[in-house]
Amino acid sequence: MRTQAEVNSQYMLQANSIAMVVVLIMFGMLFATLFLGYAVYRLTAQVWPPSGMTALPLLIPAVSTILIGLSSFFLWNFETQYKVGAKQRLPLFTSIFFGLAFIASQFVLWSTLKSQGLFAGSNIFTSIIYAFTWIHVGHMVMAVIGLFYLLPLIADKAELKPNRVINVAKFWHFLGIVWLLMFFTIFVI
């Protein structure tokens, strides 16, 4: 028979998982609103890109996609190993590195856009691009903080807390999927 502490612990794990799902739904709704606004603007535009603008740069967003994909891969690797009790440091550190590199790549993207004369307030098109990328990077910063929050778990004598790893990974992979959708919707199509 399970003790009351074990039952309470199980309820906390379930509550934490439910809370993360609610958070992901909230953020999903935010990004869905942005995608809807972009879709309405894009479908009602008579010419594309609007106002005779040149196409957006593709190289930096493509590199960003690779960086966030690599970060998600290494975090998945860490999560998989952690669930079986292995506290591998390299996958977590590598995931953090690629996550920070992704954020840095967004600053390069913004600099490139500015060098092409595309500023946040120039027109609706550039405002949408900046809004998408700023909001996404803001969430990525929170997710990187979440990755740093996992660092104490890899200490040799640290208690295993797979639910914490799973929840941070859910948030991280969610942001990776959002970026992939942004990449194809805004920069490729």
Stockholm file with secondary structure:
# STOCKHOLM 1.0

chainA/1-189         MRTQAEVNSQYMLQANSIAMVVVLIMFGMLFATLFLGYAVYRLTAQVWPPSGMTALPLLIPAVSTILIGLSSFFLWNFETQYKVGAKQRLPLFTSIFFGLAFIASQFVLWSTLKSQGLFAGSNIFTSIIYAFTWIHVGHMVMAVIGLFYLLPLIADKAELKPNRVINVAKFWHFLGIVWLLMFFTIFVI
#=GR chainA/1-189 SS CCCHHHHHHHHHHHHHHHHHHHHHHHHHHHHHHHHHHHHHHHHHCSSSSGGGCCCCCCHHHHHHHHHHHHHHHHHHHHHHHHHTTCCCHHHHHHHHHHHHHHHHHHHHHHHHHHHTTCCTTSCHHHHHHHHHHHHHHHHHHHHHHHHHHHGGGGSTTCCCCHHHHHHHHHHHHHHHHHHHHHIIIIIIC
#=GC SS_cons         CCCHHHHHHHHHHHHHHHHHHHHHHHHHHHHHHHHHHHHHHHHHCSSSSGGGCCCCCCHHHHHHHHHHHHHHHHHHHHHHHHHTTCCCHHHHHHHHHHHHHHHHHHHHHHHHHHHTTCCTTSCHHHHHHHHHHHHHHHHHHHHHHHHHHHGGGGSTTCCCCHHHHHHHHHHHHHHHHHHHHHIIIIIIC
//
